[in-house]
Amino acid sequence: MSDQNTVIWWIAPAISLIAAAASWTAFAVSVRQRRVADRLAVEREYAQLATARESFWIALREAYARFRGTRAELPEDLDALIAASGMPPNVPRPGGGHLRTWATENERNLGPDQRAIWEFSSAVYPARYGRSGAVTDHTLVDPARAATFHQARGDLARFWNAWIPAIGLSWMTKRYRAARLQVIMLSWLECALVQWTQDDGEGKKNLFLLASQLKGPV
């Protein structure tokens, strides 16, 4: 009778343990499935941005050719200048500082390549300085491409900034290393655009984090 009572006493805890294990397994499977679904969604959305990426680079390289017209010492290829310059220093902003103060705090400390890409970015997105209208009215980008370029740049920057918290910086860094130059250039343009908008806040912090991870050679 004693042995029978012992067996009966263990049945309930055993059932609870089995149920807990099954629940945890179901949760783990659900998390894994959600992760796979999110990664597929990222890749699908990035594929849908193919036209935006093309518009971004065509307009930007045309603008760089005009910018370089009076500066023969610069690399002929914009990609070479982006690779040489690397990330804007001090982004993400230390201590959560405003991005709009970045230029006044860092411009004087830029190296030659960084200064060149900063001046180019500031020609694409100049400071307001009392100008009226939209920033696309004053950009170095060809007027026929300016609005499309501005939209494409915004779509790309928002894509990176939005997906990193959801999908994880580590996976995005490994999966999209080929986008290194795009992400670095977007970071410089964010620093330039805020001179016009004067928006408060850190800017696209997640974009900057990704760019910082991707700044090394491919």
DOLO-755642 format. One record per atom (N, C-alpha, C): residue number from 1; x, y, z. Coordinates in Angstrom, 3 decimals. Layout:
[NUM [X Y Z]] ...
This chain:
[1 [0.836 -1.210 0.000]] [1 [0.000 0.000 0.000]] [1 [0.863 1.249 0.000]] [2 [1.944 1.168 0.737]] [2 [2.869 2.310 0.808]] [2 [3.475 2.617 -0.555]] [3 [3.901 1.555 -1.273]] [3 [4.471 1.741 -2.601]] [3 [3.441 2.334 -3.557]] [4 [2.206 1.879 -3.431]] [4 [1.143 2.399 -4.304]] [4 [0.904 3.876 -4.059]] [5 [0.912 4.285 -2.808]] [5 [0.734 5.704 -2.477]] [5 [1.880 6.554 -3.033]] [6 [3.077 5.989 -2.963]] [6 [4.251 6.717 -3.489]] [6 [4.106 6.958 -4.986]] [7 [3.683 5.902 -5.683]] [7 [3.487 6.029 -7.143]] [7 [2.435 7.083 -7.446]] [8 [1.314 7.023 -6.723]] [8 [0.238 7.997 -6.939]] [8 [0.718 9.413 -6.653]] [9 [1.527 9.568 -5.612]] [9 [2.028 10.898 -5.240]] [9 [2.900 11.507 -6.347]] [10 [3.629 10.662 -7.090]] [10 [4.515 11.165 -8.147]] [10 [3.784 11.443 -9.461]] [11 [2.599 10.929 -9.610]] [11 [1.917 11.096 -10.898]] [11 [1.653 12.566 -11.223]] [12 [1.112 13.294 -10.255]] [12 [0.757 14.703 -10.516]] [12 [1.978 15.551 -10.855]] [13 [3.081 15.477 -10.072]] [13 [4.264 16.251 -10.453]] [13 [4.819 15.861 -11.815]] [14 [4.781 14.568 -12.123]] [14 [5.300 14.120 -13.416]] [14 [4.482 14.698 -14.559]] [15 [3.158 14.690 -14.378]] [15 [2.282 15.263 -15.410]] [15 [2.563 16.751 -15.573]] [16 [2.778 17.437 -14.444]] [16 [3.075 18.879 -14.499]] [16 [4.372 19.139 -15.236]] [17 [5.389 18.306 -14.969]] [17 [6.674 18.471 -15.636]] [17 [6.559 18.223 -17.133]] [18 [5.827 17.202 -17.501]] [18 [5.632 16.905 -18.928]] [18 [4.905 18.051 -19.620]] [19 [3.866 18.577 -18.948]] [19 [3.108 19.697 -19.524]] [19 [3.988 20.935 -19.677]] [20 [4.828 21.182 -18.655]] [20 [5.717 22.344 -18.715]] [20 [6.729 22.194 -19.855]] [21 [7.266 20.977 -20.007]] [21 [8.228 20.728 -21.082]] [21 [7.573 20.911 -22.443]] [22 [6.355 20.394 -22.572]] [22 [5.642 20.541 -23.847]] [22 [5.356 22.005 -24.144]] [23 [4.986 22.760 -23.095]] [23 [4.706 24.186 -23.267]] [23 [5.965 24.940 -23.688]] [24 [7.078 24.611 -23.039]] [24 [8.342 25.279 -23.380]] [24 [8.771 24.931 -24.797]] [25 [8.601 23.672 -25.185]] [25 [8.957 23.265 -26.553]] [25 [8.106 24.013 -27.573]] [26 [6.818 24.117 -27.283]] [26 [5.927 24.844 -28.195]] [26 [6.333 26.305 -28.297]] [27 [6.720 26.900 -27.151]] [27 [7.162 28.295 -27.147]] [27 [8.433 28.461 -27.966]] [28 [9.392 27.542 -27.777]] [28 [10.650 27.614 -28.510]] [28 [10.431 27.487 -30.013]] [29 [9.545 26.573 -30.396]] [29 [9.226 26.403 -31.812]] [29 [8.573 27.669 -32.371]] [30 [7.678 28.249 -31.565]] [30 [7.004 29.476 -31.995]] [30 [7.998 30.613 -32.194]] [31 [8.951 30.756 -31.263]] [31 [9.978 31.799 -31.374]] [31 [10.823 31.581 -32.620]] [32 [11.205 30.317 -32.850]] [32 [12.031 30.004 -34.023]] [32 [11.277 30.312 -35.312]] [33 [10.017 29.947 -35.351]] [33 [9.214 30.209 -36.543]] [33 [9.053 31.708 -36.777]] [34 [8.863 32.459 -35.690]] [34 [8.732 33.910 -35.819]] [34 [10.030 34.533 -36.316]] [35 [11.156 34.011 -35.833]] [35 [12.448 34.527 -36.272]] [35 [12.650 34.285 -37.763]] [36 [12.303 33.083 -38.206]] [36 [12.425 32.763 -39.633]] [36 [11.506 33.660 -40.457]] [37 [10.284 33.862 -39.979]] [37 [9.327 34.714 -40.693]] [37 [9.820 36.149 -40.777]] [38 [10.392 36.657 -39.687]] [38 [10.916 38.024 -39.684]] [38 [12.068 38.170 -40.671]] [39 [12.945 37.175 -40.695]] [39 [14.079 37.247 -41.621]] [39 [13.622 37.223 -43.067]] [40 [12.624 36.407 -43.353]] [40 [12.059 36.386 -44.701]] [40 [11.411 37.727 -45.042]] [41 [10.755 38.344 -44.064]] [41 [10.121 39.646 -44.284]] [41 [11.162 40.719 -44.568]] [42 [12.288 40.677 -43.845]] [42 [13.374 41.626 -44.088]] [42 [13.885 41.487 -45.514]] [43 [14.160 40.269 -45.916]] [43 [14.715 40.044 -47.248]] [43 [13.712 40.421 -48.344]] [44 [12.430 40.164 -48.080]] [44 [11.404 40.538 -49.048]] [44 [11.328 42.060 -49.191]] [45 [11.352 42.754 -48.070]] [45 [11.261 44.212 -48.127]] [45 [12.503 44.820 -48.776]] [46 [13.680 44.263 -48.466]] [46 [14.905 44.799 -49.075]] [46 [14.893 44.580 -50.587]] [47 [14.370 43.432 -51.024]] [47 [14.252 43.182 -52.458]] [47 [13.321 44.197 -53.109]] [48 [12.271 44.568 -52.398]] [48 [11.321 45.550 -52.924]] [48 [11.926 46.945 -53.021]] [49 [13.035 47.155 -52.318]] [49 [13.727 48.447 -52.362]] [49 [14.795 48.496 -53.456]] [50 [14.791 47.538 -54.349]] [50 [15.806 47.503 -55.406]] [50 [15.784 48.773 -56.258]] [51 [14.604 49.238 -56.610]] [51 [14.496 50.465 -57.410]] [51 [14.981 51.670 -56.616]] [52 [14.668 51.707 -55.336]] [52 [15.144 52.804 -54.482]] [52 [16.666 52.800 -54.398]] [53 [17.262 51.629 -54.268]] [53 [18.722 51.540 -54.198]] [53 [19.351 52.028 -55.493]] [54 [18.760 51.645 -56.592]] [54 [19.289 52.081 -57.888]] [54 [19.180 53.598 -58.031]] [55 [18.021 54.157 -57.700]] [55 [17.835 55.613 -57.794]] [55 [18.796 56.353 -56.875]] [56 [18.993 55.816 -55.689]] [56 [19.906 56.416 -54.711]] [56 [21.310 56.526 -55.275]] [57 [21.836 55.415 -55.791]] [57 [23.225 55.414 -56.252]] [57 [23.412 56.176 -57.560]] [58 [22.479 56.096 -58.467]] [58 [22.617 56.835 -59.728]] [58 [22.687 58.331 -59.455]] [59 [21.747 58.844 -58.676]] [59 [21.716 60.280 -58.384]] [59 [22.955 60.702 -57.596]] [60 [23.366 59.876 -56.651]] [60 [24.491 60.227 -55.800]] [60 [25.802 60.237 -56.583]] [61 [25.997 59.273 -57.459]] [61 [27.241 59.221 -58.239]] [61 [27.296 60.353 -59.266]] [62 [26.155 60.707 -59.823]] [62 [26.131 61.865 -60.721]] [62 [26.491 63.138 -59.959]] [63 [25.945 63.289 -58.776]] [63 [26.254 64.470 -57.957]] [63 [27.725 64.486 -57.566]] [64 [28.274 63.329 -57.249]] [64 [29.692 63.270 -56.872]] [64 [30.589 63.658 -58.043]] [65 [30.215 63.260 -59.249]] [65 [30.997 63.640 -60.427]] [65 [31.040 65.162 -60.563]] [66 [29.923 65.836 -60.304]] [66 [29.909 67.304 -60.343]] [66 [30.727 67.881 -59.194]] [67 [30.598 67.295 -58.023]] [67 [31.348 67.760 -56.859]] [67 [32.846 67.626 -57.095]] [68 [33.262 66.533 -57.691]] [68 [34.678 66.277 -57.921]] [68 [35.243 67.098 -59.072]] [69 [34.378 67.716 -59.863]] [69 [34.830 68.452 -61.035]] [69 [35.878 69.499 -60.732]] [70 [35.805 70.119 -59.560]] [70 [36.776 71.142 -59.175]] [70 [37.771 70.627 -58.134]] [71 [37.735 69.312 -57.881]] [71 [38.597 68.738 -56.844]] [71 [39.204 67.440 -57.365]] [72 [40.140 67.580 -58.266]] [72 [40.730 66.426 -58.941]] [72 [41.515 65.525 -57.992]] [73 [41.839 66.026 -56.796]] [73 [42.601 65.207 -55.846]] [73 [41.742 64.107 -55.211]] [74 [40.442 64.215 -55.356]] [74 [39.549 63.223 -54.755]] [74 [39.504 61.952 -55.599]] [75 [39.174 60.820 -54.989]] [75 [39.041 59.583 -55.767]] [75 [38.008 59.744 -56.871]] [76 [38.283 59.147 -57.995]] [76 [37.335 59.235 -59.105]] [76 [36.029 58.521 -58.769]] [77 [36.136 57.477 -57.980]] [77 [34.987 56.637 -57.649]] [77 [34.466 57.007 -56.258]] [78 [33.188 57.296 -56.153]] [78 [32.579 57.627 -54.861]] [78 [32.750 56.485 -53.868]] [79 [32.644 55.246 -54.332]] [79 [32.794 54.105 -53.427]] [79 [34.138 54.139 -52.705]] [80 [35.180 54.535 -53.421]] [80 [36.522 54.589 -52.828]] [80 [36.578 55.636 -51.718]] [81 [35.909 56.760 -51.915]] [81 [35.897 57.791 -50.885]] [81 [35.102 57.337 -49.664]] [82 [33.977 56.676 -49.889]] [82 [33.184 56.172 -48.760]] [82 [34.001 55.174 -47.947]] [83 [34.665 54.247 -48.647]] [83 [35.465 53.234 -47.957]] [83 [36.608 53.870 -47.178]] [84 [37.230 54.897 -47.751]] [84 [38.359 55.553 -47.087]] [84 [37.910 56.378 -45.888]] [85 [36.747 56.969 -45.971]] [85 [36.290 57.858 -44.897]] [85 [35.755 57.088 -43.701]] [86 [35.071 55.961 -43.962]] [86 [34.452 55.223 -42.869]] [86 [33.287 56.003 -42.278]] [87 [32.944 55.647 -41.063]] [87 [31.788 56.225 -40.378]] [87 [32.026 57.662 -39.929]] [88 [30.961 58.475 -39.854]] [88 [31.086 59.749 -39.139]] [88 [31.489 59.471 -37.694]] [89 [32.460 60.197 -37.161]] [89 [32.853 59.954 -35.769]] [89 [31.731 60.353 -34.800]] [90 [31.706 59.661 -33.682]] [90 [30.772 59.991 -32.590]] [90 [29.299 59.867 -32.973]] [91 [28.987 58.899 -33.806]] [91 [27.609 58.470 -33.994]] [91 [27.588 56.955 -33.863]] [92 [26.591 56.398 -33.145]] [92 [25.527 57.102 -32.436]] [92 [26.069 58.123 -31.436]] [93 [25.273 59.125 -31.149]] [93 [25.693 60.222 -30.297]] [93 [25.974 59.751 -28.875]] [94 [27.142 60.056 -28.352]] [94 [27.455 59.652 -26.971]] [94 [26.454 60.243 -25.986]] [95 [25.990 59.417 -25.080]] [95 [25.060 59.895 -24.066]] [95 [23.708 60.295 -24.599]] [96 [23.391 59.868 -25.830]] [96 [22.078 60.184 -26.395]] [96 [21.927 61.634 -26.803]] [97 [23.029 62.309 -27.126]] [97 [22.965 63.719 -27.525]] [97 [22.244 63.922 -28.842]] [98 [21.878 65.166 -29.121]] [98 [21.162 65.504 -30.354]] [98 [22.082 65.386 -31.569]] [99 [21.554 64.818 -32.641]] [99 [22.327 64.714 -33.878]] [99 [22.587 66.088 -34.486]] [100 [21.685 67.040 -34.249]] [100 [21.848 68.362 -34.872]] [100 [23.082 69.106 -34.374]] [101 [23.667 68.675 -33.257]] [101 [24.898 69.314 -32.769]] [101 [26.153 68.601 -33.265]] [102 [25.968 67.538 -34.038]] [102 [27.117 66.735 -34.468]] [102 [28.132 67.569 -35.234]] [103 [27.667 68.346 -36.205]] [103 [28.592 69.082 -37.074]] [103 [29.448 70.064 -36.283]] [104 [28.850 70.850 -35.418]] [104 [29.618 71.849 -34.672]] [104 [30.615 71.195 -33.718]] [105 [30.307 69.997 -33.266]] [105 [31.184 69.326 -32.308]] [105 [32.274 68.490 -32.962]] [106 [32.095 68.103 -34.234]] [106 [33.018 67.144 -34.844]] [106 [33.671 67.606 -36.148]] [107 [33.104 68.591 -36.815]] [107 [33.592 68.957 -38.138]] [107 [35.079 69.314 -38.139]] [108 [35.522 70.050 -37.132]] [108 [36.912 70.510 -37.113]] [108 [37.915 69.374 -36.911]] [109 [37.441 68.223 -36.450]] [109 [38.342 67.098 -36.162]] [109 [38.354 66.037 -37.259]] [110 [37.681 66.281 -38.359]] [110 [37.623 65.297 -39.435]] [110 [38.951 65.213 -40.174]] [111 [39.323 63.992 -40.556]] [111 [40.491 63.799 -41.399]] [111 [40.182 64.193 -42.832]] [112 [41.183 64.168 -43.718]] [112 [40.974 64.626 -45.103]] [112 [39.857 63.894 -45.842]] [113 [39.828 62.581 -45.761]] [113 [38.775 61.829 -46.465]] [113 [37.407 62.089 -45.847]] [114 [37.370 62.141 -44.524]] [114 [36.101 62.420 -43.844]] [114 [35.610 63.825 -44.159]] [115 [36.545 64.769 -44.218]] [115 [36.137 66.139 -44.541]] [115 [35.564 66.201 -45.953]] [116 [36.183 65.464 -46.876]] [116 [35.701 65.471 -48.261]] [116 [34.297 64.890 -48.364]] [117 [34.070 63.767 -47.697]] [117 [32.739 63.165 -47.808]] [117 [31.708 63.986 -47.038]] [118 [32.144 64.670 -45.986]] [118 [31.233 65.545 -45.260]] [118 [30.852 66.749 -46.123]] [119 [31.804 67.327 -46.815]] [119 [31.497 68.463 -47.692]] [119 [30.591 68.029 -48.836]] [120 [30.823 66.819 -49.353]] [120 [29.934 66.302 -50.396]] [120 [28.528 66.087 -49.843]] [121 [28.425 65.459 -48.683]] [121 [27.112 65.223 -48.069]] [121 [26.393 66.537 -47.797]] [122 [27.153 67.543 -47.397]] [122 [26.566 68.861 -47.111]] [122 [26.188 69.608 -48.379]] [123 [26.735 69.203 -49.513]] [123 [26.290 69.760 -50.793]] [123 [25.007 69.066 -51.252]] [124 [24.882 67.793 -50.902]] [124 [23.647 67.064 -51.213]] [124 [22.510 67.553 -50.320]] [125 [22.822 67.741 -49.024]] [125 [21.849 68.246 -48.057]] [125 [22.464 69.441 -47.321]] [126 [22.332 70.633 -47.884]] [126 [22.953 71.805 -47.261]] [126 [22.210 72.265 -46.008]] [127 [22.913 73.027 -45.182]] [127 [22.275 73.648 -44.017]] [127 [21.252 74.676 -44.495]] [128 [20.267 74.963 -43.683]] [128 [19.184 75.835 -44.114]] [128 [19.649 77.282 -44.326]] [129 [20.313 77.859 -43.310]] [129 [20.850 79.228 -43.414]] [129 [19.856 80.202 -44.038]] [130 [18.608 80.155 -43.623]] [130 [17.606 81.093 -44.109]] [130 [17.009 80.746 -45.460]] [131 [17.431 79.646 -46.068]] [131 [16.867 79.267 -47.362]] [131 [15.397 78.878 -47.190]] [132 [14.624 79.117 -48.218]] [132 [13.203 78.746 -48.193]] [132 [12.969 77.570 -49.131]] [133 [11.775 77.023 -49.061]] [133 [11.453 75.894 -49.913]] [133 [11.862 74.585 -49.277]] [134 [12.026 73.561 -50.104]] [134 [12.435 72.243 -49.633]] [134 [13.933 72.068 -49.821]] [135 [14.509 71.134 -49.068]] [135 [15.940 70.882 -49.191]] [135 [16.294 70.424 -50.600]] [136 [15.360 69.748 -51.274]] [136 [15.612 69.284 -52.640]] [136 [15.705 70.434 -53.645]] [137 [15.294 71.638 -53.234]] [137 [15.446 72.811 -54.106]] [137 [16.883 73.324 -54.101]] [138 [17.686 72.874 -53.167]] [138 [19.030 73.433 -52.981]] [138 [20.132 72.387 -53.046]] [139 [19.785 71.176 -53.413]] [139 [20.736 70.078 -53.406]] [139 [21.624 70.071 -54.644]] [140 [22.798 69.443 -54.495]] [140 [23.695 69.238 -55.624]] [140 [23.164 68.172 -56.576]] [141 [22.254 67.350 -56.112]] [141 [21.656 66.315 -56.961]] [141 [20.901 66.972 -58.107]] [142 [20.989 66.369 -59.271]] [142 [20.277 66.854 -60.460]] [142 [18.814 67.121 -60.101]] [143 [18.301 68.325 -60.400]] [143 [16.910 68.649 -60.063]] [143 [15.900 67.622 -60.571]] [144 [16.188 67.013 -61.718]] [144 [15.273 66.019 -62.275]] [144 [15.241 64.749 -61.431]] [145 [16.264 64.533 -60.629]] [145 [16.349 63.323 -59.809]] [145 [16.180 63.614 -58.316]] [146 [16.142 64.886 -57.948]] [146 [16.242 65.261 -56.534]] [146 [15.139 64.650 -55.673]] [147 [13.898 64.764 -56.104]] [147 [12.786 64.264 -55.291]] [147 [12.836 62.747 -55.169]] [148 [13.124 62.074 -56.278]] [148 [13.211 60.613 -56.256]] [148 [14.358 60.154 -55.375]] [149 [15.490 60.844 -55.470]] [149 [16.637 60.512 -54.622]] [149 [16.288 60.683 -53.147]] [150 [15.668 61.801 -52.824]] [150 [15.346 62.089 -51.428]] [150 [14.397 61.034 -50.855]] [151 [13.432 60.629 -51.644]] [151 [12.500 59.583 -51.213]] [151 [13.225 58.248 -51.033]] [152 [14.083 57.920 -51.988]] [152 [14.821 56.655 -51.917]] [152 [15.733 56.629 -50.708]] [153 [16.437 57.707 -50.462]] [153 [17.329 57.771 -49.297]] [153 [16.536 57.579 -48.010]] [154 [15.390 58.250 -47.926]] [154 [14.562 58.117 -46.734]] [154 [14.037 56.706 -46.549]] [155 [13.614 56.077 -47.636]] [155 [13.100 54.711 -47.550]] [155 [14.188 53.746 -47.073]] [156 [15.389 53.903 -47.587]] [156 [16.488 53.022 -47.197]] [156 [16.881 53.246 -45.739]] [157 [17.011 54.496 -45.336]] [157 [17.387 54.788 -43.951]] [157 [16.343 54.262 -42.978]] [158 [15.071 54.418 -43.312]] [158 [14.005 53.928 -42.434]] [158 [13.990 52.399 -42.379]] [159 [14.282 51.760 -43.499]] [159 [14.327 50.298 -43.526]] [159 [15.343 49.772 -42.521]] [160 [16.574 50.257 -42.601]] [160 [17.610 49.778 -41.681]] [160 [17.262 50.116 -40.235]] [161 [16.825 51.331 -40.026]] [161 [16.570 51.772 -38.652]] [161 [15.417 51.009 -37.999]] [162 [14.420 50.653 -38.789]] [162 [13.245 49.978 -38.236]] [162 [13.480 48.495 -37.983]] [163 [14.240 47.834 -38.853]] [163 [14.338 46.390 -38.758]] [163 [15.369 45.908 -37.744]] [164 [16.370 46.699 -37.461]] [164 [17.440 46.221 -36.578]] [164 [16.921 45.826 -35.198]] [165 [16.065 46.622 -34.532]] [165 [15.559 46.178 -33.226]] [165 [14.748 44.887 -33.318]] [166 [14.033 44.712 -34.415]] [166 [13.164 43.546 -34.548]] [166 [13.936 42.279 -34.886]] [167 [14.970 42.409 -35.688]] [167 [15.655 41.233 -36.222]] [167 [16.996 40.975 -35.561]] [168 [17.572 41.996 -34.933]] [168 [18.844 41.809 -34.237]] [168 [20.017 42.346 -35.031]] [169 [20.885 43.096 -34.369]] [169 [22.037 43.714 -35.021]] [169 [23.008 42.662 -35.550]] [170 [23.216 41.600 -34.804]] [170 [24.189 40.576 -35.194]] [170 [23.815 39.935 -36.526]] [171 [22.548 39.521 -36.652]] [171 [22.124 38.875 -37.898]] [171 [22.167 39.855 -39.059]] [172 [21.712 41.077 -38.857]] [172 [21.723 42.079 -39.926]] [172 [23.152 42.375 -40.385]] [173 [24.077 42.404 -39.449]] [173 [25.476 42.666 -39.786]] [173 [26.031 41.559 -40.678]] [174 [25.741 40.319 -40.327]] [174 [26.247 39.195 -41.114]] [174 [25.556 39.095 -42.467]] [175 [24.249 39.301 -42.474]] [175 [23.473 39.084 -43.702]] [175 [23.694 40.186 -44.722]] [176 [23.888 41.415 -44.263]] [176 [23.924 42.551 -45.189]] [176 [25.279 43.257 -45.223]] [177 [26.331 42.487 -45.073]] [177 [27.659 43.091 -45.131]] [177 [27.919 43.741 -46.489]] [178 [27.323 43.218 -47.536]] [178 [27.501 43.784 -48.875]] [178 [26.902 45.180 -48.987]] [179 [26.037 45.563 -48.048]] [179 [25.433 46.902 -48.064]] [179 [26.261 47.910 -47.283]] [180 [27.492 47.557 -46.943]] [180 [28.348 48.387 -46.088]] [180 [28.451 49.830 -46.582]] [181 [28.786 50.040 -47.849]] [181 [28.982 51.404 -48.349]] [181 [27.666 52.182 -48.342]] [182 [26.586 51.515 -48.672]] [182 [25.272 52.172 -48.634]] [182 [24.959 52.683 -47.237]] [183 [25.151 51.822 -46.234]] [183 [24.783 52.176 -44.865]] [183 [25.687 53.287 -44.323]] [184 [26.968 53.240 -44.656]] [184 [27.884 54.309 -44.222]] [184 [27.501 55.634 -44.881]] [185 [27.207 55.601 -46.182]] [185 [26.832 56.834 -46.878]] [185 [25.528 57.391 -46.329]] [186 [24.585 56.526 -46.032]] [186 [23.333 56.981 -45.432]] [186 [23.582 57.681 -44.095]] [187 [24.567 57.208 -43.348]] [187 [24.875 57.817 -42.051]] [187 [25.410 59.234 -42.231]] [188 [26.307 59.432 -43.192]] [188 [26.806 60.793 -43.468]] [188 [25.664 61.708 -43.919]] [189 [24.793 61.188 -44.745]] [189 [23.678 62.005 -45.234]] [189 [22.699 62.362 -44.118]] [190 [22.518 61.456 -43.151]] [190 [21.681 61.780 -41.994]] [190 [22.277 62.943 -41.209]] [191 [23.591 62.916 -41.039]] [191 [24.262 64.005 -40.314]] [191 [24.129 65.330 -41.064]] [192 [24.123 65.259 -42.391]] [192 [23.981 66.472 -43.185]] [192 [22.544 66.975 -43.197]] [193 [21.596 66.064 -43.366]] [193 [20.186 66.463 -43.489]] [193 [19.682 67.173 -42.242]] [194 [20.169 66.767 -41.078]] [194 [19.684 67.380 -39.835]] [194 [20.096 68.854 -39.739]] [195 [21.101 69.265 -40.529]] [195 [21.439 70.699 -40.586]] [195 [20.273 71.497 -41.168]] [196 [19.505 70.844 -42.032]] [196 [18.339 71.501 -42.634]] [196 [17.116 71.377 -41.729]] [197 [16.854 70.185 -41.253]] [197 [15.633 69.949 -40.485]] [197 [15.719 70.490 -39.057]] [198 [16.934 70.466 -38.496]] [198 [17.162 70.871 -37.098]] [198 [16.300 70.056 -36.127]] [199 [16.054 68.807 -36.479]] [199 [15.265 67.942 -35.602]] [199 [16.036 67.618 -34.325]] [200 [15.307 67.519 -33.227]] [200 [15.905 67.056 -31.976]] [200 [16.052 65.537 -32.006]] [201 [16.824 65.027 -31.072]] [201 [16.955 63.588 -30.930]] [201 [18.248 63.043 -31.506]] [202 [18.434 61.733 -31.319]] [202 [19.669 61.058 -31.715]] [202 [19.738 60.733 -33.205]] [203 [18.671 60.982 -33.924]] [203 [18.647 60.558 -35.315]] [203 [18.392 59.063 -35.415]] [204 [18.779 58.464 -36.520]] [204 [18.517 57.046 -36.761]] [204 [19.611 56.198 -36.100]] [205 [19.464 56.047 -34.798]] [205 [20.484 55.389 -33.982]] [205 [20.765 53.966 -34.438]] [206 [19.738 53.217 -34.802]] [206 [19.945 51.829 -35.209]] [206 [20.700 51.736 -36.527]] [207 [20.422 52.649 -37.438]] [207 [21.194 52.739 -38.679]] [207 [22.672 52.977 -38.361]] [208 [22.947 53.898 -37.443]] [208 [24.323 54.209 -37.075]] [208 [25.016 53.003 -36.435]] [209 [24.283 52.264 -35.617]] [209 [24.867 51.076 -34.986]] [209 [25.267 50.048 -36.034]] [210 [24.403 49.850 -37.021]] [210 [24.718 48.910 -38.083]] [210 [25.928 49.385 -38.876]] [211 [25.954 50.660 -39.223]] [211 [27.086 51.207 -39.970]] [211 [28.382 51.048 -39.200]] [212 [28.337 51.234 -37.906]] [212 [29.531 51.064 -37.084]] [212 [30.032 49.628 -37.129]] [213 [29.111 48.683 -37.175]] [213 [29.499 47.278 -37.261]] [213 [30.044 46.918 -38.630]] [214 [29.585 47.623 -39.653]] [214 [29.965 47.302 -41.030]] [214 [31.128 48.124 -41.549]] [215 [31.712 48.980 -40.722]] [215 [32.688 49.946 -41.233]] [215 [33.990 49.336 -41.695]] [216 [34.307 48.118 -41.244]] [216 [35.555 47.480 -41.645]] [216 [35.491 46.977 -43.075]] [217 [36.606 46.468 -43.597]] [217 [36.640 45.968 -44.971]] [217 [35.768 44.743 -45.149]] [218 [35.286 44.549 -46.365]] [218 [34.449 43.384 -46.660]] [218 [35.282 42.114 -46.588]] 
